[in-house]
Structures are given as C-alpha cells and as structure tokens.
C-alpha cells in the first residue's frame, strides 16, 4: 500500500512543500529513501525504525521505498523523521490516509519515539498557511514559534504514540494559541543607554544621523575612546521593529537554528558583532547547503565590525553587494539562493597600528608608511560605501568626572522616529524606506541644493579627492540632517555638516 504524507523543507528563507510517499511491498527486506536526500535524512532510517518499535508497533520486514517529491530538490535535516514514520504506519494500516491529508507534519524522532525540535519551523508554518492546510503538527518545543503565522492551527506533539492516538481519534494534542499583543513590541530591553556615555557629543550626533537615515558609519579613534560603547548603544535609539520586520527577522534566525521554546521571536533589532577571525562563509553565508551568515542575521538591525583592519581584506570586500543591494546571493553549481541582508554597518578601528595617532595623551610610535599600510587593509570601494566617517577623540578627565546629565536614548529615539516618519512619507509606495538606501535617480529628485550649496560641495570633492559615490553619500547624509530639522530643502549648513563626516576620506587622512 502506498501512502502520502505532507511535509516541508527550507530553501533559502522559504519553505518548499514535500510529499513523502511510502510504499511497502513484498521482497527482500530493504529500506530505501530516494529524492535527493542528504546524509542526515539517510540516517533517519535507523531513528524511524527504533521509534516505531519503541512506540509499540511492529516494524515491517518487507521492502520499503520512501520517495521525497519533488525529486529534483535537495533535502536536508532531521525534520523528515516524523512524516516518514507516519507514512510507514499508514502503509501498515495503523493510520488512515484520509485523516492525514489536512495536516502538514514535521519533526525529528528520538530512538524512544519522542519528537524533538527542529530548525526552520516559521517558514514551514508560512508555507502551510499558503498551501491551505488546516493545521500544522510540530514538535512541542517549536509550537510557540509557529503561532507567529496568522490563521493557521498549530498542534504540538511530544511523542509519536501521542500523535498516533490523536490521528485515530483516541486523544488530543496541545493547541498553541497566538500570544495577544505580539505586534506591539517595546524597543530594546537591554540596559544600554546613551546616558551612560560621558562626553562624545559629536559622536552621539553622528550616531543619531546614522540611525535616522539608515547610514553606514565608521568610527576611528584611539583605544578607550568609547567606540564599542557607542556602537552597542545604537539599537537603543532605533525604532521598534514592525510586525512584518519581526516575521522576516525571526524567519532568518529560525533557519539558522538560533531560536528555542523560550526565545521564539526576535522582538528587538539584531545586533551582530562577529570576531575579526570570521571566514567569508561565516560573514556572508554559505556551506554545502547554503545557510545565512552574519550579514543576514543582522537584517533589519546592526552589523558591528570592531577592529575593522584586522578582518581579512577578501572577507570585507564581500560586503559590497549586500551594502548596495540589501541581499546576498550564494551560487552553487545546481542552484543559487538569496538571503536578505539590509543592515546598518557600524565599524570601528584604531587610527594606526599602535592606536595612538592623534592622541594627545600618548605619543604614536608609527611612521607614515606603517599607518598607510594599516589603513590600506580596507579597500577604497568599501570606504566609499560607508556614509559617515567619524573621528572619536579620547575622553578628558573633566568629561569623565563631570556632573553633567547626558541625554538618554529615549529622547534621541524620539527625534530619530520623527525623521523616519518623514522618510516613510517620502518613499511611500517605493521599495526603500530610508535616505541611506536612495538610488542616484532618487538623490537627484529629493536632494535638491542651491547654487551656494553646490559650490561648497564641488570644492569639497576637489579638495578631498572624493569619488562620485562619496559625493552621493554626502547628499544622502545632508538629506537626513535636514529631515531631523524637519526642513523641506537641504541648506548649506546641512551640507557642511555632512562633508565633515567624510573627514577620514583619502587625502584628508594623511
């Protein structure tokens, strides 16, 4: 008897429907799985065999063939254990085919029949809703995650025997209900606030502009100047995630296996800070079966690269595509997969190898050649793709010991949200939301400047040797500065401030 069970696999960030067809026929005992299964699926034969026996059922001593359709899509992971076991039980006559057709099943089996959690439940639940299934049956520990998808019934099971009883009408499964008010989410709950940082008013201003327009930012300064402290507090002034952003961000983390029963939803904007020893696959994504990298895990949030020149140059240059396009494409011989990667890049570096070039407290030990070599580890095209270059000076003793009350993140966030509301109205109906993502055509339309402003910008380009890309990025930053002041037009002072944020560009550095 041939049975068919519905399940799903994940390709990129999307779920793909898979039909698990099971046939038990007379012949020499064998258990074959076809349909481009990876090693983890081939190993499921022993898990399924043991789980069925330990659930109290006899395992057939016949020829078993399992087909995973469509056969031209590569499948991986342990999520096929449960549907294969149910297909066998159906072909054995223990379950009826008609009772399973309205459900999508997924889960890994232990040898004793327990159902264990898996990765990628959210995109599978989204697929189940899209395909019109009445319910999705998931491991109990994945139940809360699946409820993020509206209008689908989520059932959780802990053991294969419990599921068999349910499908035979002899028991019930736990139904997970969507948490009320999940769309209304607070900003970052971490105890990191700009009020903790003494001084650095210019750096705080630059971070406010960066957050308002979604601009990439590079901080350069000596050790101990507060670069990392500033970067880690950036999420505290960013607006909360929208419901659509929550679903998209959570889906990426679900595929990466970073969710569990306690942390099943990404409520706050991601902040990813990979170590400088990271590989290209770790940063961009990849592997035999492509998985999201740090740039995708930072989607809708912040990617912080500390000690930027210590990263391998070839790894840094891979950032060019996601910075420009907002996604990363990983190509293989048979297929290519795209992951979203719309993030704010925040980087920090020392001004020289010893770290004290320009520091009044300590003499620099580096010569000009060493400084140039140190900074040349970062390519010019990557520098050009960073909108704001910011010098972070060391903090004085007076600033540290002062009693001045610093502005809290909540107040800064209010101004950021005001500027972003202006941009939402400006780009309504378009594919972008922030000034930092404007195309050259949009820059020409929305970044109109007068003759005096144009003359100022031309002089800056000539003096500092700025590229056309840097020219456009100055206009984007100036547009954001004007939005923070709720000004319709870009004025000369807006351009002047934007130009000073290119103070680390090329000829101006040394």
N, C-alpha and C positions, 0 to 999 in steps of 0.2 A: 504494500500500500504506500502511495506517495502522499506526503503531507507538505503543507506550505505554511511557514511562519514568517511574519514581517518583522524586520529589524532595521537598523541604520548603521552607517559608518560615517566617518568625518573626512572630508577632503577640503583642505584649507580651513576656513571657518564655517563651512556649510555642511549640513547633513545630507547624505545620499541614501535613499531608500534601497534596502537589500532584501530580496526574497530568499529565505533559507528553505530549500527543497530537500526533503529527506526521503530516500527510498530504501526499504528493507526487502531484499529478495533472497531466494534460495541460492546456495552456492557455498564455496569455501569461506570460512569466517574472515571478514576483512572490514576495515573502517577507513574509507577514503573521503577526503574533503577536496573539492575542486572549486575553481572560480577565483584564481589568483590569491590564495591565502598566504599571509606571511607566517613566519615560524611560530609566533605566539598563537595563531589560530590552529596550526597543525598540532601543536601541543595540547590543544583543548580536548582532543580525543580521550586522553587519559583522565582529565578532570571530569569530563562528562560521564565517562564510564563509571568512575568511582562514585560520583554524586548520585547517579541513578540507583546504583546498588545500595548506597548508604541511606537512600530515601525509602528503601523497602521494596524496590521493584527489580525484577529480573532483567538483566541486560541481554538483548537478543544475540544468539550465537549464529548469526547469518551474515550475508554480505550487505554492508551498509554503505550507501553513497550519499554524500551531502554536497549539494550544489549551491554556491553563493552567487546569485544573479543580481545585477548584470555581471557576466563573467569577465568583461574587459576592464573592470575597475578593481584596482588593487585594494585588498582589505587587510587591516592590521588590528591588533589589540585583542583583549580578552572578552570584549562585550558580546561576542558571538556564542559564548558558552551556553547561556540560558536559552536562546532561541533554538540552538541545535538540540539541546536536551528536550525541549518541548516538542520539537519536530519528531524526535525518536519516540517519545511517549505517545504522540498522536498516531504515528505509523504502527505502533504496537497495539492500538485500540484502547489505550487507557484514557486518552482525551479525544473529544470530538472536534473535527475540523471546523464546524460551523461556530463553535464557541470562541474560537481564537481569531476570527477574521477581522474583528473590530478593534483589535489591540496591536500596539507596537511594543515588542519586548526587547529588553537589553539588560545585560548584567554578566558578571563573572561568577563562576561557581567554585566553591571550595570542595575539597575531596569529600567532606561530610555533608554536602548539599546546601550549605549556607550560600547566600547570594551576597557578593562583595561589590563595593562601589567601583565606578569606572570614571574615566575622563570623557569630556565632551558631551555630557548629558543635555546641556542647554541647546546646542544646535540640533540635537536629535529630537528634543521636545518641540522645537520650532518646526522641524520637518514634519513631525507627526500631526501638528495642527494644520500645516499647509496641505498635507495629503488627505486630510479629512478623517483621520482616525478618531474614534470616540474617546479612547483613553490610551495612555502610555504607562506601561508597567516597568518600573525602575527599581534598582536596589534601594533599600530603605534609607541608607545614608545619603542618597542623591535626591531624595524626594523634594526637599525644600528648594533646591536649585531648579528643578523642573517647573515649579509653580511660578517662576518668573514669566513664563509664557501664558498669556491670557487665553481663556476659552478652551482649555483642554483639561480633561480629568486626569489627575496624576495619582497612580496607585503605587504604593511601596511594599515590597516583599522582602522578608529576611531569610526565607528558606524555600527550597524547591518544593518541598512537601506542602507548605502553606499555599503556594501558588497553584499546585495541582488540586487541592481541596477547593480553592476558590473557583477554578475553571470548571469543576464538576458540580458546582452549586452547593458545596458542603461547608463553606466557610467564607470569611470576609477578609479583605486586605485593608491596610491603613490607607485612607484617602488624605492626601495633603492639600491643604487649602491655602490659597494665596494670602499672604500677610496684608492686612489693611494698611493703607497709607504708605505703601512701599515707594510710591512715586515721589513723595515729599521727603526729601533727604537733607540732612544738615551738611554744612561744609565739613572739612577735615576735622576729625575728632582728636587729632594729636595735640599734645600740649606744646606746640611750637608756634611762637608769636613774634612778630616784628618788634613788639615792645621789649623783647629780651635783648635786643641788639643796641648797644650804645653807639651813638655817632653814626657814621657812614650814611649821611643824609643823601648824598649824590647816588650812592649805590642803591639805596631804597627807592629813590625816584626812578632810576633806570629799570629796576625790577617791576615797579608799578606800570611803567610804559610797556615793558615786555609782556606782562600779564594782560594788559588791556587790549593789545593788538595781536597777541599770539606770536610775538617776535622771538627769534633765537638770540641768545645772549652769551657773550664770553667775558668772564671776569679774569683780570690779570693783576696779581699783586703778591707781595712777599708772604711767607708763611706766617700764620697767626693774624692776618688782617681781617678774617671773618668771611672768606669766600664761601666755605662749605656751610656755615651757619646761615648765611643769606639764602643760598640755594635751597636748603632743606625747609626754609620757611615760605618759599614761593607758593606751594599748594595752599597755604592758609589764606592767600589773597585771591585765589582763583574762584570763579563762580561754581556753585554745586553742579554736579552732572545732571543733565536732563534724563528723563526715563529712557529715551532712545539711546543716549550715550551709555547709560547703565547697562542696558541689554548688550550693546555692542562690545563694551569693555569686558563685561562678565563672560561673554562668549569666548573671547580670546583666552582669558585666564582659565576657563573651563577646559578648553582644548589642551592647554599646557599642563593641566593636572594640578593647578595651584589652589583649587577650591576644596572644601570639605564640608561636613554637615554643620559645622559652627560658622564657617566663613564661606557662605554660598552665594554671596552677592558683593560686587565691588561698588560700594557706596561713595567712595571718595576718589578724587582724581589720582591715578597712579603716579608714583614717584620711584623711578628705577635708577639705581646708581651702580652699574656694573664695574668690576675691578678692571684696571688697565691691562691685565693679562688675558682678557677675554678673546676668544677666537672670532673669526669672521662669521661662522655659523651661529655662535652664541649671540652675537650682536644683531645680525640681520635675520637669522633663521636658516634652517636647512636640515640636513640629515638625509639618510636614505629615504625615509618618509618625511617630507618637509614639515617642520614644526615652527611655531612663531618664535622669534628671537626677542631681544630686549627692546628693539625699536617698536615692535608690535605690542609687547606687554606695556609699553609706555603710551600707547594710543589713548588720546584724549587727556593725557597728563604730561608729565615732565620726564625727560631723559637727562640725567646729570652725569657728566663725564668729568671726574676730578683728575687732576694731573694730566691734562689733555696730551701734552707731548710724549708722555710715557706709553700711550696706546700705539700699537703698530700702525704705521702710515697706511698700509694697504687696507687695514680694518677701518680706519677713519674715512678713507676715500669711498668706502661702500655706503656711507651716509648720504652721499649726494642725491641718489634717486629718491629715497624716502623724504628727505627735506624738501625737495622740489615737488614731488608728485603726491605725497601723502599716503603712499603704499609701497610695498616692496614685492617684487616678483622673483620667485625662485624657480628656475628652469631645470628640468631633468630631460633625459632623452625621450621619454614617452609622454611627458606632460609638463605643464607649468602651473604653479599655484601662487596666488596673490594674497598677501595679508595686509590689512590696513595698518598704517603707521603714521598717523597725523599727530605729532607730538611737538612739544616745545623743547628745543635743545638748549640746555644750560651747561656751559663748560667753564672750567677753572684751570688756571695754570700759573706757575711762577714766571717772573719776567726774565729769568736766566737760570742756568744750571744750579748755581748756589742759592738762588732765590732772593737775593738782596739788592738787585739792580734798582736804583732809585730810592732805596730805603735809607732814611736819614739816621736810623738807629745803628746800622751796621754796614760796614764797607763791603762792596761787591768784589769778589775775587776773580771774576770772569773778564776776559778780554772781548773785544768786539767780535772776533771770529767765532769764539765759543758761543756767544749769545745768538749770532746769526744762525749757526749750525743747530742750536737748540730749537729755535723758532721755526727753522726750515723743516722740522719733522711734521709740521702741519702744512698741507699744501695750500697754495693761494686760492684755488677754486673753493676749498672748504671754508677758508676765511671769508671769502666773498659771500657765502651763503649764510653767514651769521650777521644778523641785522645790527646788533648793538655790541660794540667793543668797549669795555668799561675798565678803567683803572681803579683798583681798590687800594687806597693807601693804608698804611698801618694806623692803628688807633692810638691816640695820645693818652697819656696817663690822666690828663684832665678830663677827657671824654669818658674814660672808664669810671672815674671816681665821682663824676658829676651827678647832681641830683635831678637833672632834667628828665621829665617824664616823656618817654618815647611814644610815638603814635602806634596804637595797636593795629593788628591785622584787620580787625573788623571794620575799622574806619577806612583803611586803604581799600578793602574789598568793595565797599560801597561805591567808591569812585570808579573802580575797575568795572563793576557791573553796569554803572551808568554809561561808560564809554562803549561797552559791549552791546548795550541796548541800541545805541546809535548805529553801530555797525550791523546789527541784525536787521534793522530797518533798511539800511543802505543796500545790503546784499540779499534782501528778501527775494526768494524765488531763484536764487543762483546757487551754484554748487559749493560756494565758500561762505564763511561766516565772519572772518576776521581780516583786518588790514594786512596782516603778515602773509596772507595767502593770495593777495591780489595778483592777477596776471598783468603783463605790460599794457594790454588794452584797457583794463580797469584802472590802472595807475594813471593813464592819460585822461580818463574820464573823471576820476574822483580826486586827483591830486593836482588841481589847477593852481598855479602860483603866478604872482605878478612879476613885472619886469625886474624890480629890485631883488626879489627872491631868486629869480632865475640867474641874475648876475652873481649873487652870492654863491649859488650852487656851482656855477661854472668856474669860479675862482677856486673853490674847494676841490673840484675834480682836477683842475690843472696843477694846483699846489701839491696835493697829496697823491697824485697819480692813481685816482680811483677808477675802477673798471665800470663799464655800463651797468653790471649787476649791482655794484655798490651804489651807483647813482640812483637806481630804482629803489634800493632798500632805504636810502636816506629819505626818499619821498614817502615810503610806507610809514616809517617811524614818525615823520613830521605830521602825517595824516592822523596818526594815533594821538600825538601830543595835542593836536587841535581838537580831537574828539574829547579828550579829558577836560578841555576847557569849554566844551560844547560850542565850538566855533565852526561855522559853515566852511570858511575858507582857510587855507594854510597861509599863515603870516610869516614875516621874515624871522621873528623870534623863534617860531616853531622849527623853521629850517636850521637856524643857528644851533639850537639845542640838539637837533638830530645829527648835525655834522660833527658835533663834539663827541658823539658816541661812535665815531669812526676813528677815534684818536689812536688806535693801535694799528692802523692800516699802513702797510708797506713802508713808504719812505718816511712817514712821520715817526716810526718807531725808533729808528737809529739814524 
